[in-house]
Amino acid sequence: MMSVWLCALALAAPPHRPVPPIHTIDEMLANVPQPLTPPTDDRTTITNNVPVHQRSITSKASPAALKMHFLSEFTRYGLYLAPEVAAQKPQVGEMVTGLDTEHLLSYTIFLQPNPRGTTVVLTCADMSHLELAPASEAVAPVYPGGTSVTAYRMEGTQVMTYEVQATPAELKTFYRDTYAKQGFKETEELLFAKGEKRVQVEIAPGVTRRIVFIRLNNASPEEAAWPLTPTSASSNARPAGTSSPDAQ
């Protein structure tokens, strides 16, 4: 689930910028409370063409206290804390994930209890290297005025992102009204269900413009999509229920 959300993040961000994440990782590790050991050296692995940096440190503080610390640190660094990802909890310990939407970096902290305190593992994945296959259709309705619409399919899931100048309240009302008309029910905050079909809407913060992420599982194109071409993605944005130009 988190990998799909991160892919949606990759769609919304600017082109790849080779910004090494090591400097930020050093700062985060230097601020860990009650350290018992020095940070380990960086270890980099490649997963699905995505470089993942990893370092660790041991702290006397508890996992719960360290989670609160890193939530504060991620907020201070301006990382986006997605509610969907924040709700995930490992079987043992705690975890925190923050997303750098400008540089396409995903930071995740794993906090594992040990006899001396807590093992802190910090990973940073450079999602700008992720390669996705573009879809030929939008996967959901777009709020009027939406631009930079991009849709992809991966792992049996469709994801879409776009930018729009609208308030969170306006966007929430739009999608609640739209999916209610299509027979969906809102089972959680901006999570819409219809039988086995699920549509998750995420609204990233912004000053004047916002980025909207949409993930759709097991829905047919007739229920949530229309044709979308690279040259007309922005101009074709329109409320659900209206016909596409090709259908007129």
C-alpha positions as CSV (number, residue, x, y, z in Angstrom):
1,M,0.0,0.0,0.0
2,M,2.7,2.4,0.9
3,S,4.7,1.7,-2.3
4,V,1.6,2.7,-4.3
5,W,1.3,5.9,-2.4
6,L,4.9,6.7,-3.0
7,C,4.5,6.1,-6.7
8,A,1.7,8.7,-6.6
9,L,4.1,11.0,-5.0
10,A,6.6,10.4,-7.8
11,L,4.0,11.5,-10.3
12,A,3.4,14.8,-8.7
13,A,7.0,16.0,-8.2
14,P,9.3,17.8,-10.6
15,P,11.9,16.0,-12.7
16,H,14.8,14.2,-11.0
17,R,17.3,16.4,-9.2
18,P,20.4,14.6,-8.0
19,V,20.2,15.8,-4.4
20,P,22.2,13.5,-2.1
21,P,20.1,12.8,1.1
22,I,23.1,12.0,3.2
23,H,23.4,15.5,4.6
24,T,19.9,15.4,6.0
25,I,20.4,11.9,7.3
26,D,23.5,13.1,9.2
27,E,21.5,15.9,10.8
28,M,18.7,13.6,11.8
29,L,21.0,11.1,13.4
30,A,23.0,13.9,15.2
31,N,19.8,15.0,16.9
32,V,18.7,11.6,18.2
33,P,18.1,11.9,22.0
34,Q,20.1,9.9,24.5
35,P,22.4,8.1,22.0
36,L,24.3,5.1,23.2
37,T,26.4,4.4,20.0
38,P,27.6,6.5,17.1
39,P,25.7,6.2,13.8
40,T,26.8,3.5,11.4
41,D,28.2,4.3,8.0
42,D,25.9,4.7,5.1
43,R,24.8,1.5,3.3
44,T,23.2,1.9,0.0
45,T,21.1,-0.8,-1.8
46,I,19.2,-0.7,-5.1
47,T,15.6,-1.9,-5.1
48,N,13.5,-1.7,-8.3
49,N,16.1,0.9,-9.6
50,V,15.5,3.0,-6.4
51,P,18.6,3.8,-4.3
52,V,17.9,3.3,-0.6
53,H,20.3,4.7,1.9
54,Q,20.4,3.2,5.4
55,R,22.1,4.1,8.7
56,S,21.4,3.1,12.3
57,I,22.1,4.2,15.9
58,T,21.2,3.0,19.3
59,S,19.4,5.2,21.8
60,K,18.5,4.9,25.5
61,A,15.1,6.5,24.8
62,S,11.9,4.4,24.3
63,P,10.4,3.7,20.9
64,A,7.3,5.8,21.8
65,A,9.5,8.8,22.9
66,L,11.6,8.5,19.7
67,K,8.5,8.4,17.5
68,M,7.4,11.7,19.0
69,H,10.9,13.1,18.4
70,F,11.0,12.1,14.8
71,L,7.5,13.3,14.1
72,S,8.6,16.7,15.3
73,E,11.8,16.5,13.3
74,F,10.0,15.5,10.1
75,T,7.6,18.4,10.6
76,R,10.6,20.8,11.1
77,Y,12.2,19.6,7.9
78,G,8.9,20.2,6.0
79,L,8.3,16.6,5.2
80,Y,4.8,15.5,4.3
81,L,3.3,13.0,6.8
82,A,0.6,11.1,4.8
83,P,-2.2,10.0,7.1
84,E,-2.5,6.7,5.2
85,V,1.2,5.9,5.9
86,A,1.1,7.3,9.4
87,A,-1.6,4.8,10.3
88,Q,0.6,1.9,9.5
89,K,2.3,0.2,12.5
90,P,4.9,-2.6,12.5
91,Q,4.3,-5.8,14.6
92,V,7.2,-4.7,16.9
93,G,8.2,-1.2,17.7
94,E,7.3,2.0,15.9
95,M,7.9,3.6,12.5
96,V,7.6,7.1,11.0
97,T,7.6,8.0,7.3
98,G,8.0,11.5,5.9
99,L,8.0,12.5,2.2
100,D,10.1,15.3,0.6
101,T,7.8,16.2,-2.2
102,E,10.3,18.6,-3.8
103,H,13.2,16.1,-4.2
104,L,11.2,12.9,-4.2
105,L,12.8,11.5,-1.1
106,S,11.0,9.1,1.3
107,Y,12.5,9.0,4.8
108,T,11.4,6.1,7.1
109,I,12.5,5.6,10.7
110,F,12.2,2.1,12.2
111,L,12.3,2.0,16.0
112,Q,13.0,-1.5,17.4
113,P,13.2,-2.1,21.2
114,N,16.3,-3.8,22.5
115,P,17.6,-4.6,26.0
116,R,19.5,-1.3,26.2
117,G,16.8,0.9,24.7
118,T,15.9,1.3,21.1
119,T,17.6,0.5,17.8
120,V,17.0,3.4,15.4
121,V,17.2,2.5,11.6
122,L,16.8,5.5,9.2
123,T,16.3,4.8,5.5
124,C,16.0,7.3,2.7
125,A,14.7,6.1,-0.7
126,D,15.2,8.3,-3.8
127,M,11.9,7.8,-5.5
128,S,12.9,10.0,-8.5
129,H,14.5,6.9,-10.0
130,L,11.3,4.9,-9.9
131,E,10.1,3.8,-13.4
132,L,6.4,3.6,-13.9
133,A,4.3,2.6,-17.0
134,P,1.9,5.5,-17.9
135,A,-1.8,4.8,-18.3
136,S,-3.8,6.0,-21.3
137,E,-6.8,7.0,-19.1
138,A,-7.3,9.2,-16.0
139,V,-8.4,7.0,-13.1
140,A,-10.7,9.5,-11.4
141,P,-12.6,12.7,-11.9
142,V,-10.6,15.9,-11.7
143,Y,-11.7,19.0,-9.8
144,P,-12.5,21.9,-12.2
145,G,-9.3,23.8,-13.0
146,G,-7.0,20.9,-12.2
147,T,-3.7,20.9,-14.1
148,S,-0.7,18.6,-14.6
149,V,-2.9,15.5,-14.6
150,T,-0.9,12.3,-14.7
151,A,-2.1,8.7,-14.4
152,Y,-0.2,5.4,-14.0
153,R,-0.9,1.8,-13.4
154,M,1.2,-0.5,-11.3
155,E,0.7,-3.7,-9.2
156,G,-2.9,-4.0,-10.3
157,T,-3.6,-0.5,-9.0
158,Q,-4.3,2.7,-10.8
159,V,-2.9,6.0,-9.4
160,M,-3.4,9.6,-10.5
161,T,-2.1,13.0,-9.3
162,Y,-2.8,16.6,-10.3
163,E,-2.5,20.1,-9.1
164,V,-5.4,22.5,-8.4
165,Q,-6.1,25.8,-6.8
166,A,-8.8,24.9,-4.3
167,T,-9.3,24.5,-0.5
168,P,-9.3,21.1,1.2
169,A,-13.0,21.7,2.0
170,E,-13.9,22.3,-1.6
171,L,-12.0,19.2,-2.8
172,K,-13.5,17.0,-0.1
173,T,-17.0,18.1,-1.0
174,F,-16.4,17.6,-4.7
175,Y,-15.2,14.0,-4.3
176,R,-17.8,13.1,-1.7
177,D,-20.6,14.3,-4.0
178,T,-19.0,12.7,-7.1
179,Y,-18.5,9.3,-5.6
180,A,-21.9,9.3,-3.8
181,K,-23.5,9.8,-7.2
182,Q,-21.6,6.8,-8.5
183,G,-22.9,4.6,-5.6
184,F,-19.8,4.7,-3.5
185,K,-19.9,5.0,0.3
186,E,-17.3,6.9,2.4
187,T,-16.1,4.3,4.9
188,E,-13.2,6.4,6.3
189,E,-11.9,9.9,5.7
190,L,-11.9,10.2,1.8
191,L,-11.9,6.4,1.4
192,F,-14.8,5.4,-0.9
193,A,-16.0,1.8,-1.3
194,K,-18.4,0.1,-3.7
195,G,-18.4,-3.7,-3.4
196,E,-14.8,-4.7,-3.9
197,K,-13.9,-1.4,-5.4
198,R,-11.9,1.2,-3.4
199,V,-11.0,4.8,-4.1
200,Q,-8.6,6.6,-1.8
201,V,-8.2,10.4,-2.1
202,E,-5.2,12.2,-0.5
203,I,-4.8,16.0,-0.4
204,A,-1.3,17.3,0.1
205,P,-0.8,20.7,1.9
206,G,0.1,23.8,-0.1
207,V,-0.1,27.6,0.2
208,T,-2.3,28.3,-2.8
209,R,-2.2,25.2,-5.0
210,R,-2.6,21.6,-3.7
211,I,-1.6,18.2,-5.0
212,V,-4.3,15.6,-5.1
213,F,-3.4,11.9,-5.1
214,I,-5.9,9.3,-6.0
215,R,-5.5,5.5,-5.8
216,L,-8.2,3.2,-7.3
217,N,-8.4,-0.6,-6.9
218,N,-10.7,-3.0,-8.8
219,A,-12.7,-0.3,-10.6
220,S,-13.6,-0.4,-14.3
221,P,-12.8,2.5,-16.6
222,E,-16.5,3.1,-17.1
223,E,-16.9,3.9,-13.4
224,A,-14.0,6.3,-12.8
225,A,-12.1,7.1,-16.0
226,W,-12.1,8.9,-19.3
227,P,-9.6,9.1,-22.2
228,L,-6.6,11.4,-21.4
229,T,-3.9,12.4,-23.8
230,P,-0.5,14.0,-22.8
231,T,-1.3,17.2,-24.7
232,S,-4.8,17.7,-23.3
233,A,-4.5,16.5,-19.7
234,S,-5.0,19.9,-18.2
235,S,-7.7,21.1,-20.6
236,N,-9.7,18.0,-20.3
237,A,-10.1,18.3,-16.5
238,R,-13.9,18.4,-15.7
239,P,-16.3,17.1,-13.1
240,A,-17.5,13.5,-13.1
241,G,-20.6,12.7,-15.0
242,T,-19.8,14.9,-18.0
243,S,-19.1,13.5,-21.4
244,S,-15.6,13.6,-22.9
245,P,-15.2,15.5,-26.2
246,D,-14.7,12.2,-28.0
247,A,-18.1,10.9,-26.8
248,Q,-20.1,13.9,-28.1
